[in-house]
Amino acid sequence: MKKNVLISGGSGFVGKHLTDLLLANGYSVSILSRSQKQNTEQVNYYQWDVDANFIDENAVLKADYIIHLAGEGIADKRWTAKRKEVIVRSREQSIKLIYNILKINNKKLEAFISASGIGIYGAKNGSEICTENSPLANDFLGRTCQKWEAAADTIASLGIRTVKIRTGLVLGKNEGFLKQLVPVFKLKLGSALGSGKQYMPWIHIDDLCGIYFKSLNNLEIKGAYNAAVLDNTTNTVFSKTLAKLFGYSMWLPNVPAFIMQLILGEMAQIVLTGQRVSSDKIESSGFKFQHTSLEKALRDCVLK
């Protein structure tokens, strides 16, 4: 029998890549979806509705592993008070639905692996390198990630090995945040944001999926892990590298911070601030990054 991996948020950018990797390595995949979808030869779909507190319990009971990616997009809409509540609730409540089924049925998983974010360390600019033991932030992103991880820890309280992947900016072909950037840079209109000195910890989609995959069966992997390359990439370095791939030197001045704040409000902190993070912990588990050169990673995502 193939081991079954249930993915929440499996229809998204990361989920699609992860599904392909799991299928290629002999796992069966189930996906929790808000809309009713037709099963395929390789993937079974189960419905859930976090707002209505509904989940098809068969999805959870069938699973050997759960990879939890679900949650409202952090940068999809301006951060109004209501939007902030939606972002936090989508993360806490979705895990609570899974937790209740596991507990009521005394269901044991081989592992529960949850997404998290490097935003847990806060919106700060500086040379400090954040490890998994660094102080956690008290700003909106920091508190959101802490609540997200606290919800995941309820699964750990059931005696299930639980992993939390604190993810940086994910690079993918015409996907993720590159989907918005590439058209601008293609027109030779790209520029750095704010001071341009803010760090941008990034990770190629292949490496992120590789970390999730390694977390499935390595029993030593538990707790929080940073998932980003430590290469000192700043917003200016990132922008210049992307411009170079399209054959020009960046010529426009930086977009002033106050403009970004007018456009995005509090959410501007996502692009105007950044952290340096260490990936030593996940690498010490035996994981090796395939993509450590920003230019080569961007080339793979943008030009191939």
The 8 nearest C-alpha neighbors of each residue, nearest first, counted from 0:
[[1, 2, 3, 27, 26, 25, 63, 61],
 [2, 0, 26, 27, 3, 25, 28, 4],
 [1, 3, 26, 27, 63, 0, 4, 62],
 [4, 2, 27, 62, 63, 28, 26, 1],
 [5, 3, 64, 28, 65, 62, 63, 29],
 [4, 6, 29, 65, 30, 62, 28, 66],
 [7, 5, 66, 30, 9, 67, 65, 8],
 [6, 8, 31, 67, 9, 69, 68, 30],
 [7, 9, 69, 68, 10, 11, 6, 14],
 [8, 10, 14, 6, 7, 30, 11, 15],
 [9, 11, 8, 14, 15, 12, 32, 30],
 [12, 10, 14, 9, 13, 8, 15, 68],
 [11, 13, 14, 15, 174, 16, 175, 10],
 [14, 12, 16, 15, 11, 17, 204, 9],
 [13, 15, 9, 17, 11, 16, 12, 10],
 [16, 14, 18, 17, 13, 12, 10, 11],
 [17, 15, 19, 13, 18, 14, 20, 12],
 [16, 18, 14, 20, 19, 15, 208, 13],
 [19, 17, 15, 21, 16, 20, 14, 22],
 [18, 20, 16, 22, 17, 21, 23, 15],
 [21, 19, 17, 23, 18, 22, 24, 16],
 [22, 20, 24, 18, 26, 23, 19, 17],
 [23, 21, 26, 19, 24, 25, 20, 18],
 [22, 24, 20, 21, 25, 19, 26, 18],
 [25, 23, 21, 22, 26, 20, 19, 27],
 [24, 26, 22, 23, 21, 1, 27, 2],
 [27, 25, 22, 2, 21, 1, 3, 24],
 [26, 28, 3, 1, 2, 22, 4, 25],
 [29, 27, 4, 42, 3, 5, 26, 43],
 [28, 30, 5, 43, 42, 44, 4, 6],
 [31, 29, 6, 44, 9, 5, 7, 32],
 [30, 32, 7, 45, 46, 44, 47, 6],
 [31, 33, 46, 34, 47, 45, 30, 44],
 [32, 34, 47, 46, 48, 35, 31, 49],
 [35, 33, 32, 36, 46, 47, 48, 45],
 [34, 36, 46, 33, 37, 32, 45, 44],
 [37, 35, 44, 34, 38, 32, 45, 46],
 [36, 38, 39, 35, 44, 43, 42, 45],
 [39, 37, 43, 44, 42, 36, 40, 41],
 [38, 40, 42, 41, 37, 43, 44, 36],
 [39, 41, 42, 38, 43, 37, 27, 28],
 [40, 42, 39, 27, 43, 28, 22, 38],
 [43, 41, 39, 28, 29, 38, 40, 44],
 [42, 44, 29, 38, 30, 39, 28, 45],
 [45, 43, 30, 38, 29, 31, 36, 42],
 [46, 44, 31, 32, 30, 58, 55, 43],
 [47, 45, 32, 33, 31, 55, 35, 54],
 [46, 48, 54, 33, 53, 32, 55, 31],
 [49, 47, 53, 51, 50, 33, 52, 54],
 [48, 50, 52, 51, 93, 53, 47, 92],
 [51, 49, 52, 48, 53, 89, 92, 93],
 [50, 52, 48, 53, 49, 47, 54, 92],
 [53, 51, 49, 50, 48, 96, 54, 92],
 [52, 54, 48, 47, 51, 49, 55, 96],
 [53, 55, 47, 56, 46, 48, 52, 96],
 [56, 54, 57, 46, 58, 47, 45, 53],
 [55, 57, 58, 59, 54, 60, 100, 97],
 [58, 56, 60, 59, 55, 61, 45, 62],
 [57, 59, 56, 61, 60, 55, 45, 62],
 [60, 58, 62, 56, 57, 61, 97, 100],
 [59, 61, 57, 62, 58, 56, 106, 101],
 [60, 62, 59, 58, 57, 63, 3, 5],
 [63, 61, 3, 59, 64, 60, 5, 4],
 [62, 64, 108, 3, 109, 4, 2, 61],
 [65, 63, 4, 110, 62, 108, 109, 111],
 [64, 66, 5, 111, 4, 6, 67, 112],
 [67, 65, 112, 6, 113, 111, 5, 68],
 [66, 68, 113, 7, 69, 6, 112, 65],
 [69, 67, 8, 114, 7, 113, 66, 70],
 [70, 68, 8, 7, 67, 90, 71, 93],
 [69, 71, 89, 90, 72, 68, 86, 8],
 [70, 72, 86, 89, 73, 69, 85, 90],
 [73, 71, 75, 74, 70, 86, 76, 69],
 [72, 74, 75, 71, 86, 76, 70, 78],
 [73, 75, 72, 76, 266, 77, 269, 78],
 [74, 76, 72, 73, 77, 71, 78, 82],
 [77, 75, 74, 78, 82, 73, 72, 79],
 [76, 78, 79, 263, 266, 264, 75, 74],
 [79, 77, 82, 83, 266, 76, 80, 265],
 [78, 80, 82, 81, 77, 83, 76, 84],
 [79, 81, 83, 82, 78, 84, 85, 77],
 [82, 80, 84, 79, 83, 85, 78, 86],
 [83, 81, 79, 85, 84, 78, 80, 86],
 [82, 84, 86, 80, 85, 81, 78, 79],
 [83, 85, 81, 87, 82, 86, 88, 80],
 [84, 86, 82, 88, 83, 87, 89, 81],
 [87, 85, 83, 71, 89, 84, 88, 82],
 [88, 86, 84, 90, 89, 85, 143, 83],
 [87, 89, 91, 85, 90, 92, 86, 84],
 [90, 88, 70, 86, 87, 92, 91, 93],
 [89, 91, 70, 88, 87, 93, 147, 92],
 [92, 90, 88, 150, 94, 93, 89, 147],
 [91, 93, 95, 94, 88, 89, 90, 96],
 [94, 92, 96, 95, 90, 91, 49, 89],
 [93, 95, 97, 96, 92, 91, 98, 150],
 [94, 96, 92, 98, 93, 97, 99, 91],
 [97, 95, 93, 94, 99, 98, 92, 100],
 [96, 98, 94, 95, 100, 99, 101, 93],
 [97, 99, 95, 101, 96, 100, 154, 94],
 [100, 98, 102, 96, 101, 97, 103, 95],
 [101, 99, 103, 97, 102, 98, 104, 56],
 [100, 102, 106, 98, 104, 99, 105, 103],
 [101, 103, 105, 99, 100, 104, 98, 106],
 [102, 104, 100, 105, 101, 99, 106, 98],
 [103, 105, 106, 101, 102, 100, 60, 99],
 [106, 104, 102, 101, 103, 107, 100, 157],
 [105, 107, 101, 104, 108, 102, 60, 100],
 [108, 106, 105, 159, 109, 101, 158, 63],
 [109, 107, 63, 110, 64, 159, 106, 111],
 [108, 110, 64, 63, 107, 159, 160, 111],
 [111, 109, 160, 64, 108, 161, 159, 112],
 [110, 112, 161, 65, 64, 66, 160, 162],
 [113, 111, 162, 66, 161, 163, 67, 65],
 [114, 112, 67, 163, 66, 162, 164, 68],
 [113, 115, 164, 68, 163, 67, 165, 112],
 [114, 116, 165, 164, 163, 144, 166, 113],
 [117, 115, 165, 166, 118, 119, 144, 167],
 [116, 118, 165, 119, 166, 167, 120, 225],
 [117, 119, 116, 120, 121, 140, 141, 122],
 [118, 120, 141, 117, 144, 121, 135, 136],
 [121, 119, 135, 136, 118, 141, 117, 134],
 [122, 120, 136, 118, 141, 119, 123, 138],
 [123, 121, 272, 273, 268, 118, 124, 120],
 [122, 124, 272, 273, 121, 274, 125, 120],
 [123, 125, 273, 272, 197, 274, 122, 198],
 [126, 124, 127, 123, 274, 197, 275, 273],
 [125, 127, 128, 275, 124, 274, 198, 231],
 [128, 126, 125, 129, 275, 274, 276, 124],
 [129, 127, 275, 276, 277, 126, 130, 274],
 [130, 128, 276, 133, 277, 275, 127, 131],
 [131, 129, 132, 133, 277, 276, 128, 225],
 [130, 132, 133, 224, 223, 225, 129, 280],
 [133, 131, 130, 134, 129, 135, 223, 120],
 [132, 134, 130, 129, 131, 135, 120, 128],
 [135, 133, 132, 136, 120, 129, 131, 119],
 [136, 134, 120, 119, 133, 141, 121, 137],
 [135, 137, 121, 141, 120, 138, 119, 134],
 [136, 138, 141, 142, 139, 135, 121, 140],
 [139, 137, 141, 140, 136, 142, 121, 122],
 [140, 138, 142, 141, 143, 137, 83, 121],
 [141, 139, 143, 118, 142, 138, 144, 119],
 [140, 142, 119, 136, 138, 121, 144, 139],
 [141, 143, 145, 139, 140, 144, 137, 138],
 [144, 142, 140, 146, 145, 141, 87, 139],
 [143, 145, 147, 119, 141, 146, 142, 115],
 [146, 144, 142, 148, 147, 143, 149, 141],
 [147, 145, 149, 143, 148, 144, 150, 142],
 [148, 146, 144, 150, 145, 149, 90, 91],
 [147, 149, 151, 145, 150, 146, 144, 152],
 [148, 150, 146, 152, 151, 147, 145, 153],
 [149, 151, 147, 148, 152, 153, 91, 146],
 [152, 150, 148, 149, 153, 154, 147, 94],
 [151, 153, 155, 149, 154, 150, 148, 156],
 [154, 152, 156, 155, 151, 150, 149, 157],
 [155, 153, 152, 156, 157, 151, 98, 159],
 [154, 156, 152, 159, 157, 153, 158, 161],
 [155, 157, 153, 154, 158, 152, 159, 151],
 [158, 156, 155, 154, 159, 153, 102, 107],
 [157, 159, 156, 155, 160, 154, 107, 161],
 [158, 160, 155, 157, 161, 110, 108, 154],
 [161, 159, 110, 155, 221, 111, 158, 109],
 [160, 162, 111, 155, 221, 112, 110, 159],
 [161, 163, 112, 222, 221, 223, 113, 111],
 [164, 162, 223, 113, 222, 114, 112, 115],
 [163, 165, 114, 224, 115, 166, 223, 225],
 [166, 164, 116, 115, 225, 117, 226, 224],
 [165, 167, 116, 226, 117, 164, 115, 225],
 [166, 168, 201, 227, 200, 117, 226, 169],
 [169, 167, 201, 202, 200, 170, 166, 199],
 [168, 170, 202, 203, 201, 204, 167, 171],
 [171, 169, 203, 204, 202, 168, 175, 177],
 [170, 172, 174, 300, 204, 173, 175, 203],
 [171, 173, 300, 174, 301, 170, 299, 177],
 [174, 172, 178, 171, 177, 301, 300, 175],
 [175, 173, 178, 171, 172, 177, 176, 12],
 [174, 176, 177, 178, 171, 169, 170, 12],
 [175, 177, 178, 179, 174, 180, 170, 169],
 [178, 176, 180, 179, 175, 181, 174, 173],
 [177, 179, 173, 174, 176, 180, 175, 181],
 [178, 180, 177, 176, 181, 182, 183, 175],
 [181, 179, 177, 183, 178, 182, 184, 176],
 [180, 182, 184, 183, 177, 178, 179, 185],
 [183, 181, 185, 184, 180, 186, 179, 178],
 [184, 182, 186, 181, 185, 180, 188, 189],
 [183, 185, 189, 187, 181, 186, 188, 182],
 [186, 184, 182, 187, 183, 181, 245, 188],
 [185, 187, 184, 183, 188, 182, 189, 181],
 [188, 186, 184, 185, 189, 183, 242, 247],
 [189, 187, 186, 184, 183, 190, 251, 185],
 [190, 188, 184, 183, 187, 249, 238, 242],
 [191, 189, 253, 251, 238, 249, 252, 192],
 [190, 192, 253, 235, 195, 238, 234, 254],
 [193, 191, 254, 253, 195, 194, 190, 255],
 [194, 192, 256, 255, 195, 254, 271, 253],
 [193, 195, 196, 192, 197, 253, 256, 255],
 [196, 194, 235, 234, 191, 192, 193, 197],
 [195, 197, 194, 233, 234, 198, 235, 124],
 [198, 196, 273, 272, 233, 195, 124, 234],
 [197, 199, 233, 273, 274, 232, 234, 275],
 [198, 200, 233, 232, 273, 201, 234, 197],
 [201, 199, 167, 227, 228, 168, 198, 275],
 [202, 200, 168, 167, 227, 228, 169, 199],
 [201, 203, 227, 169, 228, 170, 168, 167],
 [202, 204, 170, 206, 205, 169, 207, 171],
 [203, 205, 207, 206, 171, 170, 169, 208],
 [206, 204, 208, 203, 207, 209, 289, 16],
 [207, 205, 209, 203, 208, 204, 288, 210],
 [206, 208, 204, 210, 209, 205, 203, 202],
 [209, 207, 211, 205, 210, 206, 17, 212],
 [208, 210, 206, 212, 207, 211, 205, 213],
 [209, 211, 213, 207, 212, 208, 214, 206],
 [212, 210, 214, 208, 209, 213, 207, 215],
 [211, 213, 209, 214, 210, 215, 208, 21],
 [212, 214, 210, 215, 211, 209, 217, 216],
 [215, 213, 211, 212, 217, 216, 220, 210],
 [216, 214, 213, 212, 217, 110, 211, 64],
 [215, 217, 214, 218, 213, 212, 110, 109],
 [216, 218, 219, 214, 220, 215, 213, 284],
 [217, 219, 220, 216, 221, 214, 160, 215],
 [220, 218, 217, 221, 284, 214, 216, 160],
 [219, 221, 218, 217, 214, 162, 222, 284],
 [222, 220, 162, 161, 160, 219, 223, 218],
 [221, 223, 162, 163, 161, 224, 220, 160],
 [224, 222, 163, 162, 164, 131, 221, 165],
 [225, 223, 164, 165, 281, 163, 131, 226],
 [224, 226, 165, 278, 164, 227, 166, 131],
 [225, 227, 166, 165, 167, 278, 164, 224],
 [228, 226, 202, 201, 167, 200, 225, 278],
 [227, 229, 201, 230, 202, 200, 291, 278],
 [230, 228, 277, 231, 276, 227, 200, 275],
 [229, 231, 232, 228, 291, 200, 292, 293],
 [230, 232, 229, 233, 198, 275, 200, 199],
 [233, 231, 230, 199, 198, 236, 237, 200],
 [234, 232, 198, 236, 197, 235, 196, 199],
 [233, 235, 195, 237, 236, 197, 191, 238],
 [236, 234, 195, 238, 191, 233, 237, 239],
 [237, 235, 233, 239, 238, 234, 232, 240],
 [236, 238, 234, 240, 235, 239, 233, 241],
 [239, 237, 235, 241, 240, 236, 191, 234],
 [240, 238, 242, 236, 241, 237, 249, 235],
 [241, 239, 243, 237, 238, 242, 236, 294],
 [240, 242, 238, 244, 243, 239, 237, 245],
 [243, 241, 239, 245, 244, 240, 247, 249],
 [242, 244, 246, 240, 247, 245, 241, 248],
 [245, 243, 241, 246, 242, 240, 298, 247],
 [246, 244, 242, 243, 247, 185, 241, 184],
 [245, 247, 243, 244, 242, 248, 187, 241],
 [248, 246, 243, 242, 245, 249, 187, 244],
 [249, 247, 243, 250, 242, 239, 246, 187],
 [248, 250, 239, 242, 251, 247, 190, 189],
 [251, 249, 248, 252, 190, 188, 189, 187],
 [250, 252, 190, 249, 253, 188, 189, 191],
 [253, 251, 254, 190, 250, 191, 249, 255],
 [254, 252, 191, 192, 190, 255, 193, 251],
 [253, 255, 192, 193, 191, 252, 256, 190],
 [256, 254, 193, 258, 257, 253, 192, 259],
 [255, 257, 193, 259, 258, 260, 254, 192],
 [256, 258, 260, 259, 255, 261, 193, 254],
 [259, 257, 261, 260, 256, 255, 262, 254],
 [258, 260, 262, 256, 257, 261, 263, 267],
 [259, 261, 264, 257, 263, 267, 258, 262],
 [260, 262, 258, 259, 264, 263, 257, 267],
 [263, 261, 259, 260, 264, 258, 267, 257],
 [262, 264, 267, 260, 266, 261, 259, 77],
 [263, 265, 260, 266, 261, 267, 262, 77],
 [264, 266, 267, 268, 263, 78, 260, 77],
 [265, 267, 268, 264, 263, 269, 78, 77],
 [268, 266, 263, 269, 265, 260, 270, 264],
 [267, 269, 271, 266, 270, 272, 265, 122],
 [270, 268, 267, 271, 266, 272, 273, 122],
 [269, 271, 268, 267, 272, 192, 273, 197],
 [272, 270, 268, 269, 193, 267, 197, 192],
 [273, 271, 197, 122, 268, 123, 124, 270],
 [274, 272, 198, 197, 124, 123, 199, 122],
 [275, 273, 198, 124, 123, 276, 199, 200],
 [274, 276, 128, 129, 198, 200, 127, 229],
 [277, 275, 129, 128, 130, 229, 274, 278],
 [276, 278, 130, 279, 229, 129, 128, 225],
 [277, 279, 225, 280, 281, 226, 227, 282],
 [280, 278, 282, 277, 281, 283, 130, 225],
 [279, 281, 283, 282, 278, 224, 284, 225],
 [280, 282, 284, 283, 279, 278, 224, 286],
 [283, 281, 286, 279, 284, 285, 280, 287],
 [282, 284, 280, 285, 281, 279, 286, 278],
 [285, 283, 282, 281, 286, 280, 220, 219],
 [286, 284, 283, 282, 287, 281, 213, 280],
 [285, 287, 282, 284, 281, 288, 283, 210],
 [288, 286, 282, 289, 285, 206, 281, 209],
 [287, 289, 290, 206, 291, 286, 282, 228],
 [290, 288, 287, 206, 291, 205, 203, 292],
 [289, 291, 288, 292, 296, 203, 206, 295],
 [290, 292, 293, 228, 288, 289, 296, 230],
 [293, 291, 295, 294, 290, 296, 230, 297],
 [294, 292, 296, 295, 297, 291, 290, 237],
 [293, 295, 297, 296, 292, 298, 240, 241],
 [294, 296, 298, 292, 297, 293, 299, 290],
 [297, 295, 293, 299, 298, 294, 290, 292],
 [298, 296, 300, 294, 299, 295, 301, 293],
 [297, 299, 295, 301, 302, 296, 300, 294],
 [300, 298, 296, 297, 303, 301, 302, 295],
 [301, 299, 172, 297, 171, 298, 302, 296],
 [302, 300, 298, 297, 299, 172, 303, 173],
 [301, 303, 298, 299, 300, 297, 244, 172],
 [302, 299, 301, 300, 298, 172, 297, 296]]
